[in-house]
């Protein structure tokens, strides 16, 4: 399977570097024109990369940074739930590429998502795989940050629903009384 390797580096001699790369390459160069559109995300980044031959949606979020940092401990449940207790941008009424409303209580967050950049992209470009690629792994990702995190959802925009309804909550710690 063909695979790209992307390296970002500052170079002092662009012409010399290009000559060196040409001597190492089997063919090319191939020019890829892309435009990156960044969405304002309070905790993370959402980037829509537009290419000549389509596009891709790339998410960089606080949860991934926590897990990838190799901290060795689970993310505290309330810290995890705080990732969803983010205020909407007052100008756009959006956050993380989502249009949503949030209700919050200790140990629990409920979200009603009425608009989603992911759903719009996949419905337009890849309608049959959107849920599988973007939604189906939500709870598993949450449990990676903290095994006590659970999620309930009965409908999604990706599957044709009018909204996504999330209930994200933490199970009580062993030995605690709820």
C-alpha positions in Angstrom: 0.0 0.0 0.0 1.5 3.4 -1.0 2.2 5.6 2.0 3.3 9.2 2.3 5.9 10.4 4.8 5.6 14.0 5.7 8.6 15.8 7.2 8.4 19.4 8.4 11.8 21.1 8.7 13.5 24.4 8.2 16.1 24.3 5.6 18.9 26.8 4.9 19.4 25.9 1.2 16.1 25.2 -0.6 17.8 24.7 -4.0 20.5 22.4 -2.7 17.9 20.4 -0.7 15.7 20.0 -3.8 18.7 18.8 -5.8 19.6 16.3 -3.1 16.0 15.0 -2.8 15.8 14.7 -6.7 18.9 12.5 -6.6 17.4 10.2 -4.0 13.9 10.0 -5.6 12.7 7.4 -8.2 10.4 9.9 -9.8 8.8 13.3 -9.3 8.4 15.7 -7.9 4.7 15.6 -7.7 3.0 18.9 -6.7 0.1 18.6 -4.3 -2.0 21.7 -3.9 -3.8 21.8 -0.6 -5.7 24.3 1.5 -6.0 23.9 5.2 -9.0 25.4 6.9 -8.8 25.5 10.7 -11.9 25.6 12.9 -11.8 27.3 16.3 -11.8 24.6 18.9 -11.4 25.5 22.6 -9.5 22.3 23.5 -7.8 21.0 20.4 -7.9 21.7 16.7 -10.1 20.6 13.8 -8.6 21.0 10.3 -10.3 20.5 7.0 -7.6 19.8 4.4 -8.9 20.5 0.8 -6.9 18.7 -1.9 -7.1 18.7 -5.7 -8.6 15.2 -5.4 -10.9 15.6 -2.5 -10.1 16.3 1.1 -9.8 15.0 4.7 -10.9 16.1 8.1 -8.1 16.0 10.7 -8.8 16.3 14.5 -6.2 17.1 17.0 -7.8 17.1 20.4 -7.0 17.5 24.1 -7.9 13.8 24.7 -5.3 12.6 22.2 -2.7 14.9 23.6 -3.3 13.5 27.1 -3.1 9.9 26.0 -0.2 10.5 23.6 1.8 12.3 26.2 2.6 8.9 27.9 1.5 10.2 31.3 1.1 6.7 32.6 -2.0 7.5 34.6 -5.6 7.8 33.5 -7.2 11.2 33.0 -9.3 12.1 36.1 -13.0 11.7 35.3 -13.9 15.3 36.0 -11.0 16.6 33.9 -12.2 14.4 31.1 -15.8 15.6 31.4 -14.5 19.2 31.4 -13.4 18.7 27.8 -17.1 18.7 26.9 -18.0 21.7 29.2 -16.6 24.2 26.7 -18.4 27.4 25.9 -19.5 28.1 22.4 -17.9 30.8 20.4 -20.4 33.7 20.9 -19.9 34.9 17.3 -20.5 31.6 15.5 -22.4 29.6 18.2 -20.0 26.8 17.4 -17.2 24.9 19.1 -14.9 22.1 17.8 -16.7 22.2 14.4 -20.0 21.4 16.2 -23.2 23.3 16.9 -24.4 22.0 20.2 -26.0 22.6 23.6 -24.6 21.2 26.8 -26.2 20.3 30.2 -23.8 19.5 32.9 -23.9 18.0 36.4 -21.1 16.6 38.6 -19.9 13.4 37.0 -22.0 13.8 33.8 -22.3 15.9 30.6 -25.3 15.7 28.2 -24.8 17.2 24.7 -27.3 17.7 21.9 -25.3 18.3 18.6 -27.5 19.9 15.9 -24.7 20.5 13.4 -21.3 18.8 12.8 -18.5 19.5 10.4 -17.6 15.8 10.4 -21.2 14.7 9.4 -21.4 17.3 6.7 -18.1 16.2 5.2 -18.8 12.5 5.3 -22.3 12.8 4.0 -21.0 14.7 1.0 -17.9 12.7 0.3 -18.2 9.2 1.9 -21.7 8.7 3.2 -21.4 4.9 3.8 -18.4 5.0 6.0 -18.8 8.2 8.1 -20.3 6.7 11.2 -17.7 3.9 11.2 -14.7 6.3 10.8 -15.9 9.2 12.9 -18.5 8.1 15.5 -18.1 4.4 16.3 -14.9 4.7 18.3 -16.1 7.5 20.6 -16.7 5.5 23.7 -13.6 3.4 23.2 -11.5 6.6 22.9 -13.2 7.9 26.1 -12.4 4.7 28.0 -8.8 5.0 26.9 -8.5 8.2 28.8 -10.3 6.8 31.9 -11.8 3.3 32.1 -14.7 4.6 34.3 -16.0 6.8 31.5 -19.2 5.7 29.7 -21.3 7.1 26.9 -24.9 6.6 25.8 -26.1 7.8 22.4 -29.4 6.9 20.7 -29.1 8.9 17.4 -26.5 10.6 15.3 -26.4 13.1 12.4 -24.0 10.7 10.6 -26.7 8.0 10.5 -29.3 10.5 9.3 -30.7 11.6 12.6 -31.8 15.2 13.3 -29.1 15.4 16.0 -26.6 13.5 18.0 -27.5 13.0 21.7 -24.6 12.2 24.0 -24.7 11.3 27.7 -21.1 11.0 28.9 -20.7 10.1 32.5 -18.2 8.6 35.0 -19.0 5.4 36.9 -18.5 5.8 40.7 -15.1 4.8 42.0 -14.9 1.4 43.7 -15.9 1.7 47.3 -17.6 5.1 46.9 -21.3 5.6 47.6 -23.3 7.5 45.0 
